Amino acid sequence: MAGHMESLHYYSLRKAAAILQEPEEKVLDYIRTGRLKAQFLTNIMDYIITHEDLMKFLKDKKDFGTIRRVLSHRVILVDRDLKIQDVVKLDLGRKNVQVRIATTDREVQLLIDEFLPDAVAVNLGATMRSVDPIKGAIAKAKAARRAVILYHNMIEDTFKDKAELHAHIQTLQPDAVVGIARGLAPLLDAIRKAVGVK
């Protein structure tokens, strides 16, 4: 179960506790005392909390900071280029999209669990480094139903054989592939589309 309500509309007890930043036992107490509505599913032995009920609970608690955090969009950007990092953060920040930067497979995998992104945007060159390729993180993002966007700047120069490039991209199974040779607009557009903002 994913923890971001915009895409799946429900939380497990564990994900709800992470979003509320409370221990699971305290969230369980909210459920047992009727403050937080939830349905117990015996087949998975866990509570399911709908987005609507969680938002009502947060409003009753007047926890508007968490409401803003739940409703904001999140993106992981995998790139070492500081200029690209700055432009993406600045542009998406204006659209209430939080951006976290990662440069290693491990960093991305940890952020997928902790940050609960809507999308992961990866410089295609990062998937081809001989040390610490990002392929494992991309697979984890796909398994967690997060959009994966690959982007490149003249990456064709790295692959003399276009079929080899196509095969490499196919193994990663991205949701979108964009070129940034003429600017970052295609990348920003793809991220906005993936997270559902204009």
N, C-alpha and C positions, 0 to 999 in steps of 0.2 A: 504494500500500500504506500502510496506516495503522500508526502505531507503537505503538498501545496494545493490548496482548495480550488484555485482557479481552474485546475485541469481535471481533478478527479472528484471533487465535491465531498470527500469524506476523509476522516482521520482514524487511524488506529489509536489506542490508548497511548502507546509509546510516542507516536508522532504528535499527538495532541499535547502530551506532557512537554515535549521538546519545544513546541511552538509557544505554549503558555509559560515556559521556563519554570516549571514546577515539577517536583518529584511525582512519579507515577502514582504513588500511594495517596498523595494529596488530590490528584485529579480523580482517582478512584473514589475518594471521600466525597468530592463534589457530585459525582454520579450517584453514589449510594444515598446521599441526602437530598437528591432531586434538584440541586442547583444547576447541574449540567445534564441535559438530556442525552441519553445514549441507548443504543440497542446492543444487547449481548448476543453474539453469534456463537452458538455452541459448536459449530463445525470447525471454527478456528480458535475457540476459547479466548475471545477477545471482544472488547467493546468497539463499536463503530459510532463515531460522532460525526454528524453531518456538518457541513460548512455553515448552514443556517443556524443550527443550534449553538455552535461554537461562537459565532458572531453575536448572538443574543446574550450568551453568557458573558462575553467580553464587554458588551454594552452595559449589562447589569452591574458589572464590576467597575465600570467607567475606566476600563483599561484601553484608552484610545491609542496609546503608543503601540501596543501589540496589534490592535486593529490595523493601524497604518502599516506595520511590518508584514502582517498576513496578506494585506491587499496589494503590497508593492510587488513588483516583478524582480526576478533575480537572474543574473547571467554570470557565468564563469568565462573569462577570456584567457586563452592559453597563448601567450605571446611574450617574447623577451624585449620587443621593441617599445621603448618608453614613449615615443611619440604616438604610436598606435594606442597604447594603453591610455594615455592622456585624452586623446580625441574621443575614444569610445566612452570613457568614464564621463567626460564633460557632456557629450551629446545625449547619452542615455540617461544621465542624472537629471536632465531637464524633463524627462518623461517619467520620472518616478521609478526608474529601473536601477537597482543596485548592481554594481559590477565588482566582482572579485577577480584578482589576477592570480594565475598559477603558471608555473613553468615546468613542473615535473609531474610525472604520472601519479606519484603518491599524493602530491598537493591536490590535484584534481579529484582523486578518489575520496580524500578526506572532505573536501568541500562539497562534493555531491551529497554526502551523508549529513553534514552539519549545516550547510548553507541552503540546501534544498532548491537548487536553481531550476528555472523554467527551461533554460537553454545553456549549451556549452558551445562557445565559438573557438575553433582551434585553427591556428596557422598550420597549413598543410605541411610545411617544412618540419614542424615539431613531431609529426608522425613518422618522419624518415630518419631522424637522428639515430646513430648507432647506439648511443648511450641514452637510456631511459626514454624510449619512445612512449607516446601518449596513447597507444592503441588499447591498452587495458582500461584506461579511464574512459575512452570512447565507448568501449563495450559496456562498461558499468553504467554510463549515462543512458545508453540505449535501453538497457535492461530496466532502468528506473523510469523509463518513458519520458526522458528529457530530450528536447530537440538538439540535434548536433549539426552545427554549421561549420563547414570547412571553407577556408579562404586562402588565397594564394596571390603572390605577386610575381608574375613571370615564371611560375614553377615549371613551365614546359622546358625551360633551359636545363633543368636537372634531369629530366627524362628525355633522352634522345628518341626513344620509341614511345609514340603516343599511346599505343595499345598497353604498354607497361604502366603508364600513368593512369589510364582508365581502369585497369585491373586493380591497381593500388587503391584508388578511390572506392571502387566497388567493394573491396574487402572491408572497408570502414563503415559502409552503409550510412552515409550522412543523410540528413533531411534536406540539406541544401549545400551547393558548392558555388562560391562566388569568387570572381577575380577582383583584386584591388590595385591593379597596375595603373589605373587612371584615377585613383582616389578611394576613400573609404566609404563613399555613399552606398555602394552595393552591399557591403558588410553591415552597415548600420540599418539599412532597409530590411535585410534578411533577419537580423536580430529582432527588430521591432515586430516584424510579421510573426516570428516564432513565439514571442511573448504576448502578442496581442495588443500592441499599442501602435498609435499612428505617429 
